[in-house]
Amino acid sequence: MYHTNIAKLFTKRTVMFREKEWLFSLLVISLVLWLIFLGNSPLRDWDEGTYAIVAREIYRTGNWLYPTLQGEPFLLKPPLMQWFIACCYQLGGVQEFTTRLPGAVLTALGVPLLYLVGCLAFKQSLPALFAALVYLTMLPVVRHGRLAMLDGMTISFFLLLLFCLLKARQNRKYTLGVGFCLGLIIFTKGTIVLLLGAIACLFMLADRQLALLKSPYLWVGILLGNAPAIAWYTAQWQHYGNTFLEVHFQAQAFDRLTQTVEGNSGPVWYYLLELLKYGFPWLLFLPGGLYLAWEKRHESWGSLVLLVTIIYFGTISLMRTKLPWYVMPVYPFFALAIGANLSEVWHNRHFRVRTWTIFLAIISIAGLGGSVYFFMKKEPILIVMSIVLAISMSIAAWLVKQRDRNFIPVLFAGMYLVLTLLVSSQSWIWELNEAFPVKPVAELIRANVSAGTQIYTSFAYGRPSLDFYSDCKVTAATLPILQQMLSNKSYLLLDNEALQQINLTGSKIIGAANGFTLITKN
């Protein structure tokens, strides 16, 4: 009996040590992937440029309570991200790396957090490990998580909330963390807390943890955790009145449910298409994972996956406003489903040989095609990336055909190398190619115009990234307005076509860059 107890204790400690090793390893490899070459590309429109301007104004003015954008009240989002960025500016200066650092670190923490949630939800470590590695190697998660955006932070706070809920089975004191996580979500992305909070409540019901509602720790946590957010919202309302409520809640939140905001519309299946575009190779294992979740719906992980799929994915699909990053919070829960499916394959060797082999072979061929394309474009890092993709997918396809479960670690290693090479290039933010490069034009403005000057441009729309780099407000305007502004001695930034149509009599050409000319009246 004594020797049996010693053996059990040794086994338990060995498992705990192994879990700590995996947790530390996941933390390191996720931080590496999210932080390498983080500042190698300019800031992107729209969110990145906007948040960078707001954070820089906080950094310069010390106005932490009432953030501003180009001197005007910034009422769109809560300020937690901008506060973090402003702190980074104080420590490391105003640059791309410090702008993206807070969001990247907090998103990377979501990988080990998902592992912890998975260990508690699955009650075993292998599917949790697979889920964390799937989440780590999802292209949209890595790309958006490295940008100065709010979604990765929000996901990590929600995963921490779920970890606290699951740990509260053993110790009610963990429910303190639930309230603080809700407060952090509110301070990051505002009203999304209503949707995520509803999912958390329904998960408590499905997981038969309603007794937690009687825990004083939960209510103390909610009170203390939400007090700063409530105080900030109250301060904004008192300072700006109903304007704050109309902009922050109505225009930025509730209108997006029933109206198309700023032309960002799409069909009900918009986010399904997003998954199809960027979800491979892991999308191959999602249908099986969702089927397992339905079979295991009475278990913690199954109910959690189904709740997020039905409630969150269903809600954003029905919303009139569609934006690609709205789908981000479903990825960790799809990763749980995929991790469960891969674990089943690992243990029971249930292969869908024909389907998986064909799709992995197609991805391999696409990789070869990509290497040819990038060779013509003379982009060596992307050539290597495409070759790595082709080789890893080919090996995985061959292993699947041999019914060898080692295709799973090959996929993880291959995708990690592919994403590492992608972010090492300057092509990981491909949206930068949608319009002219802002840095040369911004250099022209900074060299000739005082900071904070109003400039008018013939470009079709204003670009927050140009505002950030030029340290001026560059506003899009029609030709008649541009002509009028020129007569008022304003600065104009004109493309070549507009330059031919504007009456330049009595004006001075200051300089040109990247197809744009900066002029003003003599």
C-alpha positions in Angstrom: 0.0 0.0 0.0 2.8 2.3 1.0 4.7 1.6 -2.2 1.5 2.1 -4.3 1.0 5.6 -2.8 4.6 6.5 -3.4 4.2 5.4 -7.1 1.0 7.4 -7.5 2.7 10.5 -6.0 5.7 10.1 -8.2 3.5 9.8 -11.3 1.5 12.8 -10.3 4.6 14.9 -9.8 6.1 13.7 -13.1 2.9 14.8 -14.9 2.9 18.2 -13.2 6.6 18.7 -14.0 5.9 17.8 -17.7 3.0 20.2 -17.8 5.2 23.0 -16.4 7.8 22.2 -19.0 5.2 22.4 -21.8 3.8 25.6 -20.4 7.2 27.3 -20.3 8.0 26.0 -23.8 4.7 27.3 -25.2 5.4 30.7 -23.6 8.9 30.9 -25.1 8.0 29.8 -28.7 4.9 32.0 -28.8 6.8 35.1 -27.6 9.5 34.4 -30.3 6.9 34.2 -33.0 5.0 37.3 -32.0 8.0 39.5 -31.2 10.6 38.8 -33.9 10.8 41.6 -36.5 7.8 43.2 -34.9 8.8 46.7 -36.1 10.0 45.7 -39.6 6.9 47.1 -41.3 5.0 50.4 -41.2 1.8 50.8 -39.2 -1.4 49.8 -40.9 -4.5 51.7 -41.5 -6.9 51.9 -39.7 -6.7 50.8 -36.1 -3.0 50.8 -35.8 -2.5 54.3 -37.0 -5.4 55.6 -34.9 -4.3 53.9 -31.7 -0.7 55.1 -32.2 -1.8 58.7 -32.6 -4.0 58.5 -29.5 -1.1 56.9 -27.5 1.4 59.5 -28.7 -0.9 62.3 -27.6 -1.3 60.7 -24.1 2.5 60.3 -24.0 3.1 63.9 -25.0 0.4 65.7 -23.0 0.0 63.4 -20.0 -3.7 63.5 -20.5 -4.5 59.9 -19.5 -8.1 60.3 -18.5 -9.5 62.0 -21.6 -7.6 60.6 -24.6 -7.6 62.7 -27.8 -7.1 62.0 -31.5 -5.6 65.0 -33.3 -6.7 67.1 -30.4 -10.3 66.0 -30.6 -11.9 63.7 -28.0 -11.3 60.0 -28.8 -14.6 58.4 -27.8 -14.6 55.2 -29.9 -12.8 52.7 -27.6 -11.8 52.3 -24.0 -8.1 53.4 -23.4 -6.4 50.3 -22.0 -4.4 49.5 -25.2 -3.5 53.2 -25.7 -2.3 53.4 -22.1 -0.1 50.4 -22.6 1.3 51.8 -25.8 2.0 55.2 -24.2 3.9 53.4 -21.4 6.0 51.7 -24.0 6.6 55.0 -25.7 8.0 56.4 -22.4 10.3 53.4 -22.1 11.4 52.8 -25.7 10.4 55.9 -27.8 7.7 56.3 -30.5 8.3 53.6 -33.1 6.5 50.6 -34.7 8.0 48.1 -32.2 6.8 49.9 -29.1 3.4 50.5 -30.7 2.8 46.8 -31.3 4.6 45.4 -28.3 1.7 45.4 -25.7 -0.8 43.7 -28.0 1.8 41.2 -29.3 2.9 40.1 -25.8 -0.7 39.8 -24.5 -1.8 37.9 -27.5 1.2 35.5 -27.2 0.2 34.8 -23.6 -3.0 33.4 -25.0 -1.1 30.3 -26.1 -0.1 29.1 -22.7 -3.4 30.3 -21.3 -5.3 28.1 -23.8 -3.1 25.2 -22.7 -4.0 25.7 -19.1 -7.7 26.0 -20.0 -7.4 22.9 -22.1 -5.8 20.9 -19.3 -8.7 21.7 -17.0 -11.4 21.3 -19.6 -10.1 18.0 -21.1 -8.6 16.8 -17.8 -5.6 15.6 -19.8 -2.7 17.3 -21.3 -2.3 16.0 -24.8 -5.4 17.5 -26.4 -4.7 20.7 -24.5 -1.2 20.7 -25.9 -2.4 20.1 -29.5 -5.0 22.9 -29.1 -2.4 25.4 -27.9 -0.1 24.4 -30.8 -3.0 24.8 -33.3 -3.8 28.2 -31.9 -0.1 29.2 -32.1 0.2 28.3 -35.8 -3.0 29.8 -37.1 -2.2 32.5 -39.6 -4.9 35.1 -38.6 -4.1 34.8 -34.9 -0.4 35.4 -35.5 -1.0 38.3 -38.0 -3.6 40.2 -36.1 -2.0 39.4 -32.8 1.2 41.2 -33.9 -0.7 44.3 -34.9 -1.7 47.1 -32.5 -5.2 45.8 -32.3 -7.6 44.9 -29.5 -8.7 41.4 -30.4 -5.7 39.4 -29.2 -5.7 41.1 -25.9 -9.5 40.5 -25.5 -9.1 36.8 -26.2 -6.3 36.4 -23.7 -8.3 38.1 -21.0 -11.3 35.9 -21.8 -9.1 32.8 -21.6 -7.8 33.9 -18.3 -11.5 34.3 -17.1 -12.3 30.8 -18.2 -9.2 29.5 -16.4 -10.3 31.1 -13.2 -13.8 29.6 -13.7 -12.4 26.1 -14.2 -9.9 26.4 -11.3 -12.8 27.6 -9.0 -14.0 24.0 -9.0 -11.1 23.3 -6.6 -10.7 26.7 -4.9 -13.5 29.3 -4.9 -11.0 32.1 -4.4 -10.2 31.8 -8.1 -13.6 33.5 -8.8 -12.0 36.7 -7.8 -10.1 36.6 -11.1 -13.4 36.4 -13.0 -14.4 39.9 -12.0 -11.0 41.4 -12.8 -11.0 39.7 -16.2 -14.4 41.2 -17.0 -13.1 44.6 -16.0 -10.1 44.2 -18.3 -12.3 43.1 -21.2 -14.5 46.2 -20.7 -11.4 48.5 -20.6 -10.1 46.9 -23.8 -13.1 46.5 -26.1 -16.1 47.8 -24.2 -19.5 46.3 -25.0 -18.1 43.0 -26.3 -18.1 42.1 -22.6 -21.9 41.6 -22.8 -21.5 38.8 -25.4 -18.4 37.1 -23.7 -20.0 37.5 -20.3 -23.2 35.8 -21.5 -21.0 32.9 -22.8 -19.3 32.6 -19.5 -22.6 32.6 -17.6 -24.0 29.9 -19.9 -20.8 27.9 -19.5 -21.2 28.0 -15.8 -24.7 26.6 -16.3 -23.6 23.9 -18.7 -20.7 23.0 -16.5 -23.0 22.8 -13.5 -21.1 25.5 -11.5 -24.1 27.7 -10.6 -23.0 27.3 -7.0 -20.2 29.8 -7.8 -22.9 32.5 -8.0 -23.2 32.2 -4.2 -19.4 32.7 -3.7 -18.6 36.0 -2.1 -15.2 35.9 -3.9 -17.0 36.2 -7.2 -19.0 39.3 -6.3 -16.0 41.0 -4.6 -14.0 40.3 -7.7 -16.8 41.7 -9.9 -17.0 44.8 -7.7 -13.3 45.5 -7.5 -12.5 44.4 -11.0 -15.1 46.6 -12.7 -14.8 49.6 -10.4 -12.0 51.3 -12.5 -13.9 50.7 -15.7 -17.2 52.1 -14.2 -15.2 55.1 -12.8 -13.7 55.8 -16.3 -17.1 55.5 -18.1 -18.7 57.8 -15.5 -15.9 60.4 -15.9 -16.4 60.3 -19.7 -20.1 60.7 -19.4 -19.7 63.6 -17.0 -17.1 65.3 -19.2 -18.7 64.8 -22.6 -22.4 64.2 -21.8 -24.6 62.4 -24.1 -22.1 62.7 -27.0 -20.0 60.0 -25.4 -23.0 57.7 -25.0 -24.0 58.2 -28.6 -20.6 57.7 -30.1 -19.2 55.0 -27.8 -22.3 52.8 -27.3 -24.6 53.7 -30.2 -22.4 54.3 -33.2 -19.5 52.0 -32.2 -21.5 49.1 -30.8 -25.2 48.7 -31.2 -25.5 50.3 -34.7 -23.1 47.6 -36.0 -25.7 45.0 -35.1 -28.4 46.4 -37.3 -26.7 48.7 -39.8 -23.7 48.6 -42.2 -21.1 51.0 -40.7 -18.7 52.7 -43.1 -19.6 50.3 -45.9 -18.2 47.2 -44.1 -20.9 44.7 -45.1 -21.1 41.1 -46.2 -23.3 38.0 -46.5 -24.2 35.8 -43.5 -21.5 33.3 -44.6 -18.8 36.1 -44.6 -16.9 34.6 -41.7 -17.2 31.1 -43.0 -15.3 32.4 -46.1 -12.7 33.9 -43.8 -12.1 30.5 -42.2 -11.9 28.9 -45.6 -9.3 31.5 -46.8 -7.0 31.4 -43.8 -7.8 28.3 -41.8 -5.8 25.6 -43.6 -4.3 23.1 -42.8 -6.2 23.0 -39.5 -9.6 23.5 -41.1 -9.2 19.9 -42.3 -9.7 18.7 -38.7 -12.4 21.2 -37.6 -15.5 19.2 -38.8 -14.3 16.2 -36.9 -13.5 18.4 -33.9 -17.0 19.9 -33.9 -18.6 16.5 -34.2 -16.5 15.4 -31.1 -17.6 18.5 -29.3 -21.3 17.6 -29.9 -20.6 14.0 -28.7 -18.9 15.4 -25.6 -21.3 18.3 -25.1 -21.8 17.3 -21.4 -18.0 17.7 -20.8 -16.5 21.1 -20.1 -14.6 21.5 -23.4 -17.4 20.3 -25.5 -20.0 22.7 -24.1 -17.5 25.5 -24.3 -16.8 24.9 -28.0 -20.5 24.7 -28.8 -21.4 27.8 -26.8 -18.8 29.9 -28.6 -19.6 28.5 -32.0 -23.4 29.0 -31.7 -23.5 32.2 -29.7 -20.5 34.2 -30.8 -20.0 32.9 -34.3 -23.8 33.1 -34.8 -24.0 36.7 -33.5 -21.2 38.1 -35.7 -22.6 36.3 -38.7 -26.0 37.9 -38.3 -24.5 41.4 -37.6 -24.9 43.8 -40.5 -21.4 45.2 -40.1 -18.7 42.7 -41.1 -14.9 43.1 -40.4 -12.3 40.3 -40.7 -11.0 40.6 -37.1 -14.5 40.1 -35.6 -14.0 36.4 -36.0 -10.8 36.3 -34.0 -12.4 35.2 -30.6 -13.6 31.9 -32.2 -10.1 30.7 -33.0 -9.0 29.4 -29.6 -12.2 27.4 -29.2 -12.0 26.0 -32.7 -8.4 25.1 -31.7 -9.8 23.2 -28.7 -12.1 21.2 -31.1 -9.2 20.6 -33.5 -6.9 19.6 -30.6 -9.5 17.1 -29.4 -9.7 15.6 -32.9 -5.9 15.4 -33.3 -5.7 13.7 -29.9 -8.2 11.1 -31.0 -6.2 10.5 -34.2 -3.0 10.2 -32.1 -4.4 7.6 -29.7 -6.8 5.7 -32.0 -5.3 6.3 -35.4 -8.6 7.1 -37.0 -7.4 8.5 -40.3 -9.3 10.0 -43.2 -6.5 9.0 -45.5 -8.0 10.0 -48.9 -9.4 13.4 -47.9 -6.4 14.5 -45.8 -3.8 13.3 -48.3 -5.5 15.2 -51.2 -5.9 18.4 -49.3 -2.3 18.4 -47.9 -1.0 17.6 -51.4 -3.0 20.6 -52.8 -1.4 22.8 -50.2 2.0 21.4 -51.1 1.4 22.2 -54.8 0.3 25.7 -53.8 3.6 26.1 -51.9 5.5 25.2 -55.0 3.5 27.6 -57.0 4.2 30.3 -54.4 8.0 29.7 -54.6 7.9 30.3 -58.4 5.8 33.4 -57.9 8.1 34.9 -55.2 11.1 33.9 -57.3 9.8 36.2 -60.0 9.1 38.9 -57.4 12.7 38.4 -56.1 11.6 37.9 -52.5 14.1 35.3 -51.1 12.5 34.9 -47.6 9.1 34.2 -49.1 10.7 31.7 -51.6 12.2 29.8 -48.7 8.8 30.0 -46.9 7.0 28.5 -49.8 9.5 25.7 -50.2 9.2 24.9 -46.4 5.4 24.9 -46.8 5.6 22.5 -49.8 8.1 20.2 -48.1 6.3 20.0 -44.8 2.9 19.4 -46.4 4.3 16.8 -48.7 5.9 14.9 -45.8 2.6 15.2 -43.8 0.6 13.9 -46.8 3.0 10.9 -47.2 2.8 10.1 -43.4 -1.0 10.3 -43.6 -1.0 7.9 -46.5 1.2 5.6 -44.3 -1.3 6.0 -41.4 1.6 7.4 -39.4 0.5 9.7 -36.6 3.7 11.6 -36.7 2.2 13.7 -39.5 0.8 15.8 -36.6 4.2 17.1 -35.2 5.3 17.6 -38.8 2.3 19.9 -39.4 3.1 21.9 -36.2 6.8 22.2 -37.0 6.1 23.1 -40.6 3.5 25.7 -39.9 5.6 27.3 -37.2 8.6 27.6 -39.6 6.3 29.0 -42.3 4.9 31.7 -40.0 8.3 32.5 -38.6 9.6 33.1 -42.2 6.5 35.1 -43.1 6.9 37.6 -40.2 10.6 37.8 -40.9 9.7 39.3 -44.3 8.1 42.7 -44.8 5.0 41.0 -46.4 3.2 39.8 -43.3 1.0 43.0 -43.5 -0.1 42.6 -47.1 -2.8 45.4 -46.7 0.0 47.9 -46.9 0.0 47.3 -50.7 -3.6 48.5 -51.0 -2.4 52.2 -51.1 0.7 54.2 -51.5 3.6 53.8 -49.0 3.1 56.5 -46.4 6.7 56.9 -45.1 8.3 58.8 -48.0 5.3 61.1 -48.2 5.3 61.6 -44.4 9.1 62.5 -44.6 8.3 65.2 -47.1 5.7 66.7 -44.9 7.7 66.5 -41.7 10.7 68.1 -43.4 8.7 71.1 -44.6 5.6 71.5 -42.3 5.2 72.2 -38.6 3.8 69.4 -36.5 0.0 69.6 -36.0 -0.6 71.5 -39.3 -3.8 70.9 -41.2 -3.1 69.5 -44.7 -5.6 68.7 -47.5 -5.0 65.9 -50.0 -6.5 64.8 -53.3 -6.2 61.1 -52.2 -9.6 59.4 -51.9 -9.6 59.0 -48.1 -7.7 60.0 -45.0 -5.1 57.6 -43.7 -4.3 57.5 -40.0 -0.9 56.0 -40.7 0.0 59.1 -42.8 -1.3 61.3 -40.0 0.9 59.4 -37.5 4.1 59.5 -39.5 3.7 63.1 -40.7 2.6 64.3 -37.3 0.0 66.4 -39.1 -3.7 66.0 -39.9 -4.1 65.1 -43.6 -7.7 65.4 -44.7 -9.2 64.1 -48.0 -11.0 66.8 -50.0 -12.6 67.3 -53.4 -10.9 69.5 -56.1 -13.1 72.6 -55.5 -12.4 72.5 -51.8 -8.7 72.0 -52.5 -8.7 75.0 -54.8 -10.4 77.0 -52.1 -7.9 75.8 -49.4 -5.0 76.8 -51.6 -6.3 80.3 -51.9 -6.5 80.3 -48.0 -2.8 79.5 -47.8 -3.3 75.9 -46.7 -0.9 73.1 -47.5 -2.1 70.7 -50.2 -0.8 67.2 -50.9 -1.8 66.4 -54.5 -1.4 63.3 -56.7 -0.2 63.9 -60.3 -3.8 63.9 -61.8 -5.0 66.5 -59.3 -1.9 68.6 -59.8 -2.7 68.9 -63.5 -6.3 70.1 -62.7 -5.5 72.6 -59.9 -4.9 76.2 -60.8 -1.3 76.7 -59.4 -1.1 80.5 -60.1 0.6 82.1 -57.2 1.4 78.9 -55.5 4.7 77.3 -54.5 5.8 73.7 -55.0 7.6 72.6 -51.9 8.6 69.1 -52.9 7.4 65.7 -54.3 7.6 62.1 -53.1 6.1 58.9 -54.2 3.7 60.4 -56.8 2.5 63.2 -54.5 3.4 66.9 -54.5 3.3 69.2 -51.5 2.3 72.8 -52.4 1.1 76.0 -50.7 0.3 79.6 -51.7 3.2 82.0 -52.1 
